[in-house]
């Protein structure tokens, strides 16, 4: 959608920001996933959810958004 707006110029997309604690948890979760430590990665996902961050895993990698 943001790419479409560069042509139309009618939508206003704001980039979401994240706190340092949440960023550290996301990095730690990514490391756990690389090591195939799924339970630890899931526990971190739950901590992020408690902080208002939803994490989505795709074949291209993980991304997050505020709940």
mmCIF file of the C-alpha atoms, coordinates in Angstrom:
data_MODEL
# 
_entry.id   MODEL 
# 
loop_
_atom_site.group_PDB 
_atom_site.id 
_atom_site.type_symbol 
_atom_site.label_atom_id 
_atom_site.label_alt_id 
_atom_site.label_comp_id 
_atom_site.label_asym_id 
_atom_site.label_entity_id 
_atom_site.label_seq_id 
_atom_site.pdbx_PDB_ins_code 
_atom_site.Cartn_x 
_atom_site.Cartn_y 
_atom_site.Cartn_z 
_atom_site.occupancy 
_atom_site.B_iso_or_equiv 
_atom_site.pdbx_formal_charge 
_atom_site.auth_seq_id 
_atom_site.auth_comp_id 
_atom_site.auth_asym_id 
_atom_site.auth_atom_id 
_atom_site.pdbx_PDB_model_num 
ATOM 1  C CA . UNK A 1 1  ? 0.000  0.000   0.000  1.00 0.00 ? 1  UNK A CA 1 
ATOM 2  C CA . UNK A 1 2  ? 2.765  2.450   0.825  1.00 0.00 ? 2  UNK A CA 1 
ATOM 3  C CA . UNK A 1 3  ? 4.221  1.905   -2.653 1.00 0.00 ? 3  UNK A CA 1 
ATOM 4  C CA . UNK A 1 4  ? 0.863  2.770   -4.200 1.00 0.00 ? 4  UNK A CA 1 
ATOM 5  C CA . UNK A 1 5  ? 0.789  5.973   -2.177 1.00 0.00 ? 5  UNK A CA 1 
ATOM 6  C CA . UNK A 1 6  ? 4.025  7.168   -3.753 1.00 0.00 ? 6  UNK A CA 1 
ATOM 7  C CA . UNK A 1 7  ? 2.038  7.409   -6.985 1.00 0.00 ? 7  UNK A CA 1 
ATOM 8  C CA . UNK A 1 8  ? -1.228 8.724   -5.573 1.00 0.00 ? 8  UNK A CA 1 
ATOM 9  C CA . UNK A 1 9  ? 0.071  10.781  -2.656 1.00 0.00 ? 9  UNK A CA 1 
ATOM 10 C CA . UNK A 1 10 ? -3.233 10.587  -0.756 1.00 0.00 ? 10 UNK A CA 1 
ATOM 11 C CA . UNK A 1 11 ? -2.473 8.152   2.061  1.00 0.00 ? 11 UNK A CA 1 
ATOM 12 C CA . UNK A 1 12 ? -0.353 8.881   5.087  1.00 0.00 ? 12 UNK A CA 1 
ATOM 13 C CA . UNK A 1 13 ? 1.638  5.928   6.393  1.00 0.00 ? 13 UNK A CA 1 
ATOM 14 C CA . UNK A 1 14 ? 3.564  6.309   9.610  1.00 0.00 ? 14 UNK A CA 1 
ATOM 15 C CA . UNK A 1 15 ? 6.410  3.959   10.361 1.00 0.00 ? 15 UNK A CA 1 
ATOM 16 C CA . UNK A 1 16 ? 5.844  2.062   13.568 1.00 0.00 ? 16 UNK A CA 1 
ATOM 17 C CA . UNK A 1 17 ? 8.525  2.335   16.204 1.00 0.00 ? 17 UNK A CA 1 
ATOM 18 C CA . UNK A 1 18 ? 9.471  -0.083  18.933 1.00 0.00 ? 18 UNK A CA 1 
ATOM 19 C CA . UNK A 1 19 ? 11.124 0.299   22.323 1.00 0.00 ? 19 UNK A CA 1 
ATOM 20 C CA . UNK A 1 20 ? 14.606 -0.941  23.140 1.00 0.00 ? 20 UNK A CA 1 
ATOM 21 C CA . UNK A 1 21 ? 13.299 -3.759  25.365 1.00 0.00 ? 21 UNK A CA 1 
ATOM 22 C CA . UNK A 1 22 ? 10.999 -5.026  22.612 1.00 0.00 ? 22 UNK A CA 1 
ATOM 23 C CA . UNK A 1 23 ? 13.759 -4.748  20.014 1.00 0.00 ? 23 UNK A CA 1 
ATOM 24 C CA . UNK A 1 24 ? 16.097 -6.787  22.224 1.00 0.00 ? 24 UNK A CA 1 
ATOM 25 C CA . UNK A 1 25 ? 13.414 -9.435  22.687 1.00 0.00 ? 25 UNK A CA 1 
ATOM 26 C CA . UNK A 1 26 ? 12.820 -9.600  18.915 1.00 0.00 ? 26 UNK A CA 1 
ATOM 27 C CA . UNK A 1 27 ? 16.545 -10.061 18.288 1.00 0.00 ? 27 UNK A CA 1 
ATOM 28 C CA . UNK A 1 28 ? 16.758 -12.731 20.974 1.00 0.00 ? 28 UNK A CA 1 
ATOM 29 C CA . UNK A 1 29 ? 13.720 -14.510 19.496 1.00 0.00 ? 29 UNK A CA 1 
ATOM 30 C CA . UNK A 1 30 ? 15.264 -14.470 16.029 1.00 0.00 ? 30 UNK A CA 1 
ATOM 31 C CA . UNK A 1 31 ? 18.439 -16.027 17.466 1.00 0.00 ? 31 UNK A CA 1 
ATOM 32 C CA . UNK A 1 32 ? 16.398 -18.739 19.193 1.00 0.00 ? 32 UNK A CA 1 
ATOM 33 C CA . UNK A 1 33 ? 14.586 -19.526 15.941 1.00 0.00 ? 33 UNK A CA 1 
ATOM 34 C CA . UNK A 1 34 ? 17.883 -19.816 14.040 1.00 0.00 ? 34 UNK A CA 1 
ATOM 35 C CA . UNK A 1 35 ? 19.039 -22.323 16.661 1.00 0.00 ? 35 UNK A CA 1 
ATOM 36 C CA . UNK A 1 36 ? 15.678 -24.146 16.360 1.00 0.00 ? 36 UNK A CA 1 
ATOM 37 C CA . UNK A 1 37 ? 14.940 -23.472 20.035 1.00 0.00 ? 37 UNK A CA 1 
ATOM 38 C CA . UNK A 1 38 ? 11.213 -23.228 19.414 1.00 0.00 ? 38 UNK A CA 1 
ATOM 39 C CA . UNK A 1 39 ? 9.998  -23.267 23.030 1.00 0.00 ? 39 UNK A CA 1 
ATOM 40 C CA . UNK A 1 40 ? 12.244 -20.368 23.996 1.00 0.00 ? 40 UNK A CA 1 
ATOM 41 C CA . UNK A 1 41 ? 11.189 -18.459 20.862 1.00 0.00 ? 41 UNK A CA 1 
ATOM 42 C CA . UNK A 1 42 ? 7.521  -19.028 21.728 1.00 0.00 ? 42 UNK A CA 1 
ATOM 43 C CA . UNK A 1 43 ? 8.094  -17.833 25.305 1.00 0.00 ? 43 UNK A CA 1 
ATOM 44 C CA . UNK A 1 44 ? 9.613  -14.613 23.951 1.00 0.00 ? 44 UNK A CA 1 
ATOM 45 C CA . UNK A 1 45 ? 6.639  -14.215 21.585 1.00 0.00 ? 45 UNK A CA 1 
ATOM 46 C CA . UNK A 1 46 ? 4.366  -14.330 24.646 1.00 0.00 ? 46 UNK A CA 1 
ATOM 47 C CA . UNK A 1 47 ? 6.469  -11.655 26.395 1.00 0.00 ? 47 UNK A CA 1 
ATOM 48 C CA . UNK A 1 48 ? 6.202  -9.469  23.292 1.00 0.00 ? 48 UNK A CA 1 
ATOM 49 C CA . UNK A 1 49 ? 2.434  -9.979  23.178 1.00 0.00 ? 49 UNK A CA 1 
ATOM 50 C CA . UNK A 1 50 ? 2.242  -8.791  26.792 1.00 0.00 ? 50 UNK A CA 1 
ATOM 51 C CA . UNK A 1 51 ? 4.092  -5.647  25.649 1.00 0.00 ? 51 UNK A CA 1 
ATOM 52 C CA . UNK A 1 52 ? 1.560  -5.114  22.847 1.00 0.00 ? 52 UNK A CA 1 
ATOM 53 C CA . UNK A 1 53 ? 3.667  -6.520  19.987 1.00 0.00 ? 53 UNK A CA 1 
ATOM 54 C CA . UNK A 1 54 ? 2.345  -9.186  17.589 1.00 0.00 ? 54 UNK A CA 1 
ATOM 55 C CA . UNK A 1 55 ? 5.014  -11.233 15.778 1.00 0.00 ? 55 UNK A CA 1 
ATOM 56 C CA . UNK A 1 56 ? 4.376  -12.944 12.438 1.00 0.00 ? 56 UNK A CA 1 
ATOM 57 C CA . UNK A 1 57 ? 6.648  -15.536 10.886 1.00 0.00 ? 57 UNK A CA 1 
ATOM 58 C CA . UNK A 1 58 ? 6.797  -15.915 7.108  1.00 0.00 ? 58 UNK A CA 1 
ATOM 59 C CA . UNK A 1 59 ? 9.117  -17.771 4.722  1.00 0.00 ? 59 UNK A CA 1 
ATOM 60 C CA . UNK A 1 60 ? 10.818 -14.384 4.119  1.00 0.00 ? 60 UNK A CA 1 
ATOM 61 C CA . UNK A 1 61 ? 11.398 -13.820 7.837  1.00 0.00 ? 61 UNK A CA 1 
ATOM 62 C CA . UNK A 1 62 ? 9.569  -12.416 10.848 1.00 0.00 ? 62 UNK A CA 1 
ATOM 63 C CA . UNK A 1 63 ? 7.821  -9.076  11.157 1.00 0.00 ? 63 UNK A CA 1 
ATOM 64 C CA . UNK A 1 64 ? 5.956  -7.348  13.947 1.00 0.00 ? 64 UNK A CA 1 
ATOM 65 C CA . UNK A 1 65 ? 3.174  -4.846  14.504 1.00 0.00 ? 65 UNK A CA 1 
ATOM 66 C CA . UNK A 1 66 ? 1.566  -3.173  17.494 1.00 0.00 ? 66 UNK A CA 1 
ATOM 67 C CA . UNK A 1 67 ? -1.603 -4.864  18.691 1.00 0.00 ? 67 UNK A CA 1 
# 
